[in-house]
Amino acid sequence: MLTISQVLIALVVFLLTMQFLKLQRARRRLPPGPIPLPILGTFLQLNFQFNCDLLMKLAKIHGNVFTLWFGWAPVIILNGFQAVKDGMTTHPEDISGRLVSPFFRAMAKGKGIMLATGHTWKQQRRFALRTLRNLGLGKRGLEHRVQEEACYLVEYFASMKEKPLDPSFPLFHSVSNVICAVVFGHRFSSEDETFHELIKATECIFKFGGSFIHYLYEIFPWLMHHLPGPHKKALSSYDALSSFARREIRRHKERGVRDEPQDFIDFYLAHIEKSKDEPRSTYDDDNLVYSINDLFLGGSETSSTTLNWGLLYMVANPDIQEKVQEELDAVLGPSQLICYEDRRRLPYTNAVVHEVQRFSNIISVGMPRVCVRNTTLLGFPLKKGSIVLPNIASSLYDPEQWETPRQFNPGHFLDKDGNFVSQEAFLPFSIGHRVCLGEHLARTELFIFFASLLRAFTFQLPEGVTKISTEPIFGGTLQPHPYRVCAIPR
C-alpha cells in the first residue's frame, strides 16, 4: 500500500510533467529557444546568469529572435542591430508597454514614468517632456546650468592639487546637480548630508538591479517578500528617495504656487490643480513622487557613470587623450565656455564621447517592453501582454555594424577625412516609443563635462600604479571597478 509521502511525490511528479508538456505546447507558437522547465523556465540552461554576452551567444544558436522563459513567462529576445531596430520601430505603439515586474511593482507601484505603463505612462511622460522643454531642455537656459556645474567640477579637481582621487563622487555630484536644479529648484553642496544619503540610496538600488537575488525576487516574489536580504535594503533605499521627494513637495506647497513656475515640482503642482476635475487624470502627489525619483535616478546615475568610464578610458589610452587635447587647444580658447554646439567644430572629441558611450554600454541589455495589443514582431505573431526584450548591447557590439566592436576605437564615428559621422546602430538611449526622455540633456552633459575636463587636465594613474581594469561590475548599470586618478593641470 502506498504511503502518504509516496502519493505526494507521485502527485508532484505528475503535476510537473503536465506543466512541462504545457510549456512545450506553448513554445511551439513562439520564436525558438532553449527548452523551458517547470518553475525554473530556462534559468538552469543559463546557469542562473543573464547578461548581454550570454544573449549574444544564444543568438548564434537560436537566431536573432529567440525565446527565454523566466519561470512561466516567455520573453522574446531581440539580438543584433537589425532585429532591435526593426522590432522596436516597425510597430512601435504595439510594444510600448512596460513590464511592471514584481520587484518594480513593489518599488514604484506602477507609477511615475520609467516603471509605469498604459495611460499613466503616456500622461506622465508627455507632461515631463513638455515641462523639461519649458525649463530649458534643448535651449541655452539648461545648457547654462551644465556649463556652471562643469566649472564647479573643474574647480574641484584643481583643488586636489594632483593628489590621487576617486572621480566617481565629484562626477555624480556635478551631473546630479543639473537635474536637481531642474526638479527641485536648487543644487546641493558636496558636504550636504542629505545629498550623501541620496547617493547611498542610489548606489544600493543600482547594485541590486540585475543581481541573482533580484532575479529570484522576480520569480518567487511571494517567498522573497517574507525573507530578509539585499532586496529589503534596495526597497528601503527607494523609499528613502521617495521620502526626500515628499519633503521637497511639502516645502513647495508651504511656499505656495508661484505665478511663474521655477522648477518641475512647481509645474506639476500647478497641473494637479488645473486637471483635478478631469476624470482620467493621473496627476497626483504619488505620481509626482515617482516621477521625481525617475528623473533623479535617470538624470544622475547614467551620465555620471558614463563620464567615469570616459576618464578611465583616457587613462588607459593616453594617445587618444592627447589627440582630444590637441583638438581642444586648436579650436577653443583657454577660458572659453564650452557649449554643445562646439561639437560640430570638435569632430574627434565628439567621436571619443560617442565611443565612450558605445564601448561602456552601461545599460547592457535594456528594459523589457510589453505588447499592448496583439501584433506581429519580425514575422512572429505575439499576443497582448507578451514580453519583448531588446538586447541593446548587441547593437552596440554588432560585428556587422562596427569595425572593431570589442575595442575602444573613436574611428567608429569618423570618416576617412576625420569628419564626425553618426551611426544608425548607436542606440545607448534605446529606440522606439520608450526612448530615453532625457537623451538631449545627457548628450549635452557628456560633451560639455568631458571636453571641459580634458581641456583643463591630463588624467594619469597615481605614481607606482601600472595597471587598471576596464572590466565592468554588473548591476543595474555596468560600473567600472573603483580606481584613483591624478588630474594634472595643463
C-alpha positions in Angstrom: 0.0 0.0 0.0 1.3 3.4 -0.9 2.3 5.8 1.9 1.2 9.4 2.0 4.7 10.6 1.1 4.8 8.3 -1.9 1.4 9.6 -3.1 2.6 13.2 -2.6 5.8 12.5 -4.6 3.8 10.9 -7.4 1.4 13.9 -7.4 4.3 16.4 -7.7 5.9 14.4 -10.5 2.6 14.2 -12.3 2.0 18.0 -12.0 5.5 18.8 -13.1 5.2 16.5 -16.1 1.9 18.1 -17.1 3.4 21.6 -16.7 6.4 20.5 -18.7 4.1 19.3 -21.6 2.1 22.5 -21.3 5.3 24.6 -21.7 6.3 22.6 -24.8 3.0 23.2 -26.4 3.2 26.9 -25.6 6.7 27.3 -27.0 5.7 26.0 -30.4 3.9 29.2 -31.1 6.9 31.4 -30.2 10.4 32.0 -31.6 12.8 29.2 -30.9 15.0 29.0 -27.8 16.2 26.7 -25.0 13.7 24.1 -23.7 12.0 25.6 -20.6 11.5 23.6 -17.4 8.6 24.0 -14.9 9.2 26.7 -12.3 12.7 27.5 -13.4 12.0 28.2 -17.1 15.4 28.4 -18.9 17.4 29.6 -15.9 19.0 26.2 -15.4 20.3 26.3 -19.0 21.5 29.9 -18.4 23.4 28.8 -15.3 21.3 31.4 -13.4 23.1 34.2 -15.3 21.7 36.9 -17.5 23.9 39.3 -19.4 24.3 40.7 -22.9 27.2 38.4 -23.8 25.2 35.3 -22.9 22.3 36.5 -25.0 24.6 37.1 -28.0 25.9 33.5 -27.7 22.4 32.1 -27.6 21.6 34.1 -30.7 24.3 32.2 -32.6 22.4 29.0 -31.7 18.7 30.1 -32.0 18.8 33.1 -34.3 18.5 36.8 -33.6 14.9 36.5 -32.4 14.5 33.8 -29.7 12.6 33.0 -26.6 13.7 32.6 -23.0 11.5 31.7 -20.1 11.5 33.5 -16.7 9.6 31.0 -14.6 6.3 30.5 -16.5 6.7 33.7 -18.5 8.1 33.7 -22.1 10.4 36.6 -23.0 11.2 37.4 -26.7 14.8 38.5 -27.1 15.8 40.7 -30.0 19.5 40.5 -30.8 21.7 42.4 -33.2 21.1 45.9 -34.6 18.7 44.9 -37.4 16.4 42.8 -35.1 16.4 45.5 -32.4 15.7 48.3 -34.8 13.0 46.5 -36.8 11.4 45.0 -33.7 11.2 48.4 -31.9 10.2 50.6 -34.8 8.0 48.6 -37.2 5.0 48.8 -34.8 6.4 50.9 -32.0 3.0 51.7 -30.4 2.2 48.0 -30.2 5.2 47.3 -27.9 5.2 50.5 -25.9 4.1 48.9 -22.6 6.4 48.4 -19.7 6.8 45.1 -17.9 6.0 46.1 -14.3 7.7 43.0 -12.7 7.1 42.0 -9.1 10.2 43.9 -7.7 9.5 47.0 -9.7 5.8 47.0 -8.7 6.9 46.7 -5.0 9.3 49.6 -5.6 7.3 52.1 -7.7 3.7 50.8 -7.6 3.4 51.1 -11.4 3.5 54.9 -11.1 5.8 57.7 -12.4 7.4 57.5 -15.8 10.1 54.8 -16.2 8.2 52.0 -14.4 4.7 52.9 -15.5 2.7 51.7 -18.4 -0.5 52.4 -20.3 -2.5 55.6 -19.7 -0.4 56.6 -16.6 2.9 56.3 -18.6 1.5 58.3 -21.5 0.3 61.2 -19.4 3.4 61.3 -17.1 5.9 61.1 -19.9 4.1 63.7 -22.1 3.9 66.1 -19.1 7.6 65.5 -18.2 8.8 66.2 -21.8 6.8 69.4 -22.1 7.9 70.6 -18.7 11.6 69.9 -19.3 11.3 71.9 -22.5 9.7 74.7 -20.6 12.6 74.6 -18.2 15.1 74.9 -20.9 15.8 71.4 -22.3 17.4 71.9 -25.7 17.8 75.6 -25.1 20.6 77.8 -23.7 19.0 78.0 -20.3 19.5 74.4 -19.3 22.9 74.3 -21.1 24.0 77.2 -18.9 23.3 75.0 -15.8 25.5 72.3 -17.3 28.3 74.8 -18.0 28.0 76.1 -14.5 28.4 72.6 -13.0 31.3 71.9 -15.3 33.1 74.9 -13.9 32.5 73.7 -10.3 33.8 70.3 -11.3 37.0 71.7 -12.8 37.5 73.7 -9.7 37.1 70.6 -7.5 39.7 68.6 -9.5 42.1 71.6 -9.4 41.7 71.8 -5.6 43.0 68.3 -5.2 46.4 69.6 -6.4 47.3 66.5 -8.4 46.7 64.1 -5.5 45.1 60.8 -6.4 41.3 60.8 -6.1 38.3 58.6 -6.9 36.4 60.6 -9.6 33.0 58.8 -9.1 31.7 61.1 -6.3 32.5 64.5 -7.9 31.2 63.3 -11.3 27.9 62.1 -9.7 27.6 65.3 -7.7 28.1 67.6 -10.7 25.8 65.7 -13.0 23.1 65.2 -10.4 23.1 68.9 -9.5 21.9 69.7 -13.1 18.7 67.6 -12.7 18.3 68.7 -9.0 18.2 72.3 -10.1 15.6 71.4 -12.7 13.4 69.3 -10.5 13.9 70.9 -7.0 15.0 74.4 -8.0 18.3 74.2 -6.1 21.7 72.4 -6.1 23.4 70.6 -3.3 26.8 71.4 -1.8 29.3 68.5 -1.8 29.2 68.4 2.0 25.4 68.2 2.2 24.5 65.1 4.4 21.1 64.7 2.7 22.8 64.5 -0.7 25.2 61.8 0.6 22.2 59.8 1.8 20.6 60.1 -1.7 23.9 58.9 -3.3 24.0 55.8 -0.9 20.4 55.0 -1.7 21.0 55.3 -5.5 24.1 53.1 -5.3 22.2 50.5 -3.3 19.4 50.4 -5.9 21.6 50.1 -8.9 23.9 47.5 -7.3 20.9 45.3 -6.6 19.5 45.6 -10.1 20.4 42.6 -12.2 21.8 40.6 -9.3 21.0 37.0 -8.6 18.7 37.9 -5.7 16.9 40.4 -8.0 16.1 37.5 -10.4 15.0 35.3 -7.5 12.6 38.0 -6.4 11.1 38.3 -9.9 10.5 34.5 -10.0 9.4 33.9 -6.4 8.0 37.3 -5.1 5.7 35.7 -2.6 8.6 33.9 -1.0 11.2 36.7 -1.2 8.7 39.2 0.3 8.9 37.3 3.6 12.7 36.7 3.6 15.4 39.1 4.7 18.2 40.1 2.2 19.5 42.8 -0.1 16.1 43.1 -1.7 14.8 44.6 1.5 17.7 47.1 1.6 17.1 48.1 -2.0 13.4 48.7 -1.4 14.1 50.7 1.7 16.6 52.8 -0.3 13.9 53.6 -2.9 11.6 54.5 0.0 14.3 56.9 1.2 14.3 58.6 -2.2 10.5 58.8 -2.0 10.6 60.4 1.4 13.0 63.0 0.2 10.8 63.8 -2.8 7.8 64.1 -0.4 9.7 66.6 1.8 10.6 68.7 -1.3 6.9 68.7 -2.4 5.8 69.7 1.0 8.2 72.6 1.0 6.9 73.8 -2.4 3.3 73.5 -1.1 4.1 75.5 2.0 5.7 78.2 -0.2 2.6 78.4 -2.3 2.0 78.0 -6.1 4.0 80.6 -8.0 2.7 82.7 -10.8 5.9 81.8 -12.7 6.8 78.2 -12.0 10.6 77.8 -11.4 11.1 74.0 -11.4 9.5 70.7 -12.2 7.6 70.5 -8.9 6.2 73.9 -9.4 4.8 73.0 -12.8 3.5 69.7 -11.6 1.6 71.1 -8.6 0.0 73.7 -10.8 -1.0 71.0 -13.2 -2.6 68.9 -10.4 -4.8 71.9 -9.6 -5.6 72.5 -13.3 -6.6 68.9 -14.0 -8.4 68.0 -10.8 -11.8 67.8 -12.5 -10.6 65.6 -15.4 -12.0 62.1 -14.8 -8.9 60.2 -16.2 -6.3 62.4 -14.8 -3.2 60.6 -13.3 -1.7 63.8 -11.9 -1.4 63.4 -8.1 1.2 63.5 -5.4 2.1 59.8 -5.7 2.8 60.1 -9.5 4.8 63.3 -8.8 6.9 61.5 -6.2 7.7 58.6 -8.5 8.3 60.9 -11.5 10.8 62.8 -9.3 12.6 59.5 -8.5 12.8 58.6 -12.1 14.2 62.0 -13.1 16.7 61.9 -10.3 17.9 58.4 -10.8 17.9 58.6 -14.6 19.4 62.1 -14.6 22.2 61.3 -12.1 23.4 57.7 -12.4 23.7 57.1 -16.2 25.6 60.2 -17.3 27.9 60.2 -14.3 28.8 56.5 -14.8 29.5 57.1 -18.5 31.8 60.0 -17.6 33.5 57.8 -15.0 34.2 55.3 -17.8 35.3 58.1 -20.0 38.1 59.2 -17.7 39.1 55.5 -17.2 39.4 55.0 -21.0 41.5 58.2 -21.3 43.9 56.9 -18.6 44.1 53.5 -20.4 44.5 55.2 -23.8 46.9 58.2 -23.3 47.4 58.6 -27.1 43.6 59.2 -27.5 43.6 61.6 -24.6 46.4 63.6 -26.2 44.6 63.8 -29.5 41.5 65.1 -27.8 43.5 67.8 -26.1 45.3 68.8 -29.3 41.9 69.4 -31.0 40.5 71.3 -28.0 43.6 73.5 -27.9 43.4 74.2 -31.6 39.7 75.1 -31.7 38.8 76.6 -28.3 40.3 79.4 -26.2 41.7 78.6 -22.8 38.9 80.3 -20.8 36.0 80.0 -23.4 32.9 78.3 -22.0 32.3 75.1 -23.9 28.8 74.7 -25.4 27.1 71.8 -27.0 27.2 73.4 -30.4 31.1 73.2 -30.3 30.8 69.5 -31.0 30.5 70.4 -34.7 34.0 72.0 -34.6 35.4 69.2 -32.5 34.8 66.0 -34.5 37.4 63.9 -32.8 36.3 64.9 -29.3 32.7 64.2 -30.3 33.7 60.8 -31.7 35.5 59.9 -28.4 32.4 60.8 -26.3 30.3 58.6 -28.6 32.7 55.8 -28.4 32.8 56.0 -24.6 29.0 55.5 -24.6 29.2 52.7 -27.1 32.0 50.8 -25.5 31.0 51.2 -21.9 27.4 50.2 -22.7 26.3 50.9 -19.2 22.7 49.8 -19.5 23.8 46.5 -21.1 20.6 44.5 -22.1 17.9 47.2 -21.8 14.5 47.4 -20.2 11.7 44.9 -21.2 8.7 46.1 -23.2 5.2 44.6 -23.3 2.8 44.3 -26.2 -0.2 46.5 -25.5 -2.2 44.7 -28.2 -1.9 41.6 -30.5 0.8 42.2 -33.0 3.4 40.7 -35.3 7.0 41.0 -34.4 9.5 40.2 -37.2 7.2 37.6 -38.6 6.1 36.0 -35.3 2.5 36.6 -34.0 2.5 37.8 -30.4 -0.4 38.2 -28.1 -1.2 41.2 -26.0 0.9 41.0 -22.8 3.8 39.3 -24.5 7.2 40.5 -23.1 9.9 41.7 -25.5 13.5 42.4 -24.5 15.8 44.3 -26.9 19.4 43.4 -26.3 20.8 47.0 -26.7 24.4 45.8 -26.2 24.1 43.5 -29.2 23.5 46.6 -31.4 26.5 48.5 -29.8 28.7 45.4 -30.3 27.3 44.1 -33.6 30.2 43.0 -35.8 28.2 43.7 -38.9 28.0 47.4 -37.8 31.3 48.2 -36.2 34.8 47.6 -37.5 36.3 46.6 -34.1 33.3 46.1 -31.8 35.3 44.9 -28.8 37.9 47.6 -29.0 37.8 51.2 -27.9 38.0 52.9 -31.2 36.9 56.5 -31.9 37.3 55.8 -35.6 33.9 54.2 -35.5 32.5 57.7 -35.6 34.9 59.3 -38.1 35.1 59.2 -41.9 38.4 59.0 -43.8 38.8 62.8 -43.7 38.3 62.9 -39.9 34.7 64.3 -40.0 32.2 63.0 -37.5 29.7 60.6 -38.8 26.7 59.3 -36.8 25.9 55.6 -36.8 22.5 54.1 -37.0 23.5 51.2 -34.7 24.4 53.7 -31.9 21.5 53.1 -29.6 22.6 53.8 -26.0 19.3 55.7 -25.3 17.2 52.8 -26.7 14.8 53.2 -29.6 11.1 53.4 -30.3 8.3 54.8 -28.1 10.3 54.2 -24.9 13.5 56.1 -26.0 15.1 57.9 -23.0 13.3 61.2 -22.5 16.5 62.8 -21.2 18.5 62.0 -24.2 19.3 65.6 -25.3 20.3 66.6 -21.7 22.5 63.5 -21.4 24.3 64.3 -24.7 24.8 67.9 -23.6 26.2 66.9 -20.2 28.5 64.2 -21.6 30.1 66.5 -24.2 30.4 69.6 -22.0 31.7 67.8 -18.9 34.1 65.6 -20.9 35.5 68.4 -23.0 35.8 70.8 -20.0 37.8 68.2 -18.0 40.1 67.2 -20.9 40.9 70.8 -21.7 41.8 71.6 -18.1 43.7 68.4 -17.1 45.7 65.4 -18.2 44.5 62.3 -16.4 47.0 59.7 -15.4 47.5 56.9 -12.9 49.0 57.6 -9.5 52.7 57.0 -9.1 53.5 53.3 -8.7 50.2 52.1 -10.3 50.8 50.5 -13.6 47.6 48.5 -14.3 43.9 49.5 -14.4 40.9 47.2 -15.0 38.4 48.1 -17.8 36.2 45.1 -16.9 32.7 46.1 -15.6 30.9 45.3 -12.4 27.5 44.0 -13.3 24.4 45.6 -11.7 21.6 47.9 -12.7 24.3 49.8 -14.7 27.7 48.5 -15.6 30.1 50.2 -13.3 33.9 50.4 -13.6 35.9 48.9 -10.8 36.9 51.7 -8.3 40.0 53.5 -9.4 42.1 56.5 -8.5 43.4 59.1 -10.9 45.6 62.2 -10.8 44.3 65.3 -12.5 47.4 67.2 -13.8 46.6 70.8 -14.7 47.6 71.6 -18.3 
